[in-house]
């Protein structure tokens, strides 16, 4: 189980057009510095949603006379794994490395209040190594963080990216160089929790996250970046187009699978039980991956490869054999 605890702080921003601005000294921002907003958005997101975010950011920047560039990852760099942030580092350095700049990574559901963000950065410069966001930390070891040791006296703080994060240009340049040295090897690894993995990479480069209350998931007067999810979730998905993949192993067939069969699997029209062996008693499918006591990335990848070839499947839900859904 993953448990996180907020550390008082919030931040983030987006991307696509290019309005120019020179920041007023009343906001104590450095007029030679440019804001680069990167909207990390899903490729299937409605275009109007992204356009609205871009237009809003552009309007705020123009009103405050701030030089700004806005990118949308789905438009600028589709299919590049932008959600992990790593592929964006060298691209941003290539485009802006010759100037003084700040980068704000934000999702399409983040509201940016630029007038409140500028004062937050006024004591800092883009030539410094700065990494800011809403800080969270693990309270116990968790599988999605590869069971990394948790030390309550020296917690590893990483950003809650729902509220975005801001990096200085100097840090982007350092990380771009470091990524160039390790990306061949790192590209073979599985990304699970992008914010944690990215923060670990930044920490390895010698920089820790600075938590700040301006990055928010709950609206307060001081929020500069606010996570604001939609209140309307839209139509329910067609259950027949959802493939439920249950991960199991021979050791637990008899103990766990009957429970699933008598509970939520009754309502799952499209499902399969993936195991390390085929067992006709329970209808399991072997994925050809031996069971392991800690971590199941190999089995998960095998399931995903199989699911990619399933016809008319729009969603894949992967659950362990000790998980109950409702």
N, C-alpha and C positions, 0 to 999 in steps of 0.2 A: 504494500500500500504506500502511496506517495502522499506525504503531508507537507504543506508549505505554510510559511507564516510571513505575513507582510512586514516590511521594515519601514513604514512611514512614508514611502516615496513613489512618484509617478511621472512618466514622460513618453513622447513619440511623435513621428511625422511621415508624409507621402511623396508622389512623383508623376511627370509627363510634359508640362509646359515650361516656359522660361520667362517669367516676369523679372525685371531688374529693379533693384532698390538700393538706396544708400541709407543705412540705418541712422536715425537721429541720435545725437549725443544724449538726449534726454533719457534714452533707454540704455545708455552706457554700453551700446554694442559697437564693435569695431567695424567701421564703414567699409573696410577693405575685405571683409570676410563674407562669404556667400553661404547661404543655407541650401543644402541639397536634401530634398525630401524624397524618400524612397517608399512608395506604397507597395508593400509586400502583399499582393492580392492573388487570389485563386484565378486560374485561367478561365474558369467557367462562371466567374462572377459577372453579373449584369453590367454591361458597358456603362449604362447611365449612372450606376453607383460610383464607379471609378471617376467618371467625368465630374460628378458632383463634388467629390473630394478634391480633385485637382482644381476645379473652379474656385472652391472655397479657400484653398491654400493660396492660390494665385491672387485672389482678391485681398486677403489679409496682408500678404507681402507688399502688394502695390500700395495699400492704404498706409502702411508703416514705412514705405520707401526702403525696403530691404531687398538686396540682390538675392534672388532665389531661383532654383531649378527644381522641377518636379518630375519624377519618373514613376511609371507604373511597371512593375516587373513583368506582368503578363503581356504588356505591350512591347516593352523594350527588350526583355530577355526571357521569352517564353520557353518553357521546357528546360531551363538551365538549373533546376534545383534551387531556385532563389529563396525558397522558404527556409533553407539552412543558413542563409546569409553568406556562406563561404564563397560561392561563385561571383558574388557581387563585389568583393573586395578589390580584385585586380581591375575590374571594369571601372569602378569608381575612381580608383587611383589613376588609371589611364586617362580618364576624362577630366579630373580635377586636381591631380597631384601637383600641378605647377602653380596652384593658387592657394590662398588661405580659405578654408571651408569647414563647415560642420555638416555632418550627415545625421539625419533623423530617420530611423526606420519605423514605419507605422503600418498598421493594418488598415483595411478599408472601413473598419468600425471604430476608429479612433478619431475623436474630435480634438483638433489642435487649436489652441488659443495662443497665437503667436505673440501677442502683446504681453502675455504672462510668461512666455518661454524666454524671451530676450533678457529680462532682468536676471533670470536664473543663471544665465551664462555670462553675465557681465563681469564677474570676477575671474573669469577664465579666458584663455586664448586658444585658438585652434591649433597653435603651434605646440601646445602642451598635450600630454597623453591623457585624454579624458574619456571616461566611459560612464554614462549615467542612465538611470532607469529606476523603476520601482523594484526594490530588492525583496527577494523571497529566499528561503532556505529550507532544506530538507530537515525533518525532525527525526528521521530514521532512514536506514538503508533501503533502497528501492531497486527493483529489477530494471526499471527504465533508465536508471543512472548506473547500471552495471554493478550494483551493490557497492558503490564507492563508500569508503569509511566516512561516517558522520561524527564530527567532533563538536559538541555543543559549545566548548570554550573557544573554538576557532572556526566558526561556521563559514562554509563557502556560500557566498551570496551571489545569486544570478538574477537576471532581469525577468520580471513578469511582462512578457512582450505584448500582452493584451493592451498594455498602456504605452507601448513603444519603447524606444531607447535612442539615445543620442551619443554619437562618437565624434571626437575631434578629427580634423583632417590628418593631423600628425599620426594619430593612432591608426586610421585607415591605411595610411602609407606603410606603417610598420607591419600591420597585419597582412597587407597585400604581399609584402616581401616574404613574410614567414609562410604564407599559404603557398606561394610559388615553390618553396623548398620542400613542402610536405604533401602537396595535393595528390601526387601520383599514388602515394601509399594511403593517404586518408580517403581517397576516392573509392577505395575498395571496402571501406567500413560502412556499417549501417547507421543511419541517422534516425534517432528515435525522438528525443526531446531537443529540438533545435536550440532553444534558449540556453539550456544547461550546457550543451556541447559547445556552443559558440562562446559562452562565458568561460568555459574551461580553456578554450583555445586562447582567449584574450588573457586569461590569467597566466598561461604558460609563456606569454609574451611579456610578462612582468607588470600587468595592469589589472587592478581590482575594480569591480563595479562600485560607483559612488551612488548609494541610494538617495533619492530625493523625493520629497512629498509632492512635488509638482507633477509627478507621474501617477495617475489615479485610475482606480476601477470603481470608485464611488465619488460622485460629484461633491466637491468642496470649493470654497471661494478661491483657494490658492491653486487649483488644478490648471496646469498648462497643457497637459495631454490627458484625455479622458476616454477610457474604454466605454463605448456606448453601443451595445448590441441592439439589433432590431427587436422590436416587441412582437412583430408578426413573423412567425416561422414559416408561413406558407402552407401549401397542401402536404398532407402526410404522404410518405413514400408508398409505392405499391409493394406490399410484402412479398409478392411473387418475384420481384426483381431484386430482392435482397438475398445474397448468399450468406448463410450463417456457417462459418467454419469453426468447428469445435476441435481444439487441440487436446489430445489425450496420449496415453501410452499404455502398454499391456498391463503394467502394474496396477492401474486404476480402473480398468474396464469393468470389472464385476462390482466394484464399490461405488463408482460414480455415475456411470452411464445410465443405469436404470433410473436414477433420480432425474436426470435430464429428460429421459424419455417420458417420464410421468409428469413433467412440469412444462417448461417453456418450449421444448422441441415439438410439442403437440401443435403449437401455433406457427411453427416455422415451416413454410411450404417448401422452401429451397434450402437444404442444408446437407452437410456431410461431416462425418467424424473422422478427423485425420489423426493417425497414430503411427507408431513405429512398426506395427505389424497389422496384417489384415486379419480380422476376426469376424467370421460369418455370424456368430451369435449376437453381435452388436452392430454389424454392418460397417465396421471401420475400414478406412482406406489407408494403405501404407503410403507414406510420402518418401520412403527410402532414406530417412534420416534417423539415426540412432537417438534414443532418449538421453538427455543430460540432466543432471541434478540442478544446475544453475544456468539460467539463460536458455532461451529457445529460439535464437535468431535463425538458425539453419532451418528449423521446421517452419517458422513463420515465412521465410523467404520462399520455401517450397510451396506453401499454401498459396502465396500471392502469385507465383508463376502459374499454378494450376488455374486459379481464379481468372487470370487474364484471358484464358481461352474459353471461359464459359460464355455461352450465348445469352444475350438479353439480360445480363446482370448489370445493374447500375450501382449497387452498393455491396461492399464486402464487410461483414462483421466477424472479427476473429475473437473467440472467447475460449477460456480454459475450461476443462471439464469439471472444475469446482466452482464455476461461475453461474449464478442464477440471473436470468434476465426477465424483465416484466414490462 
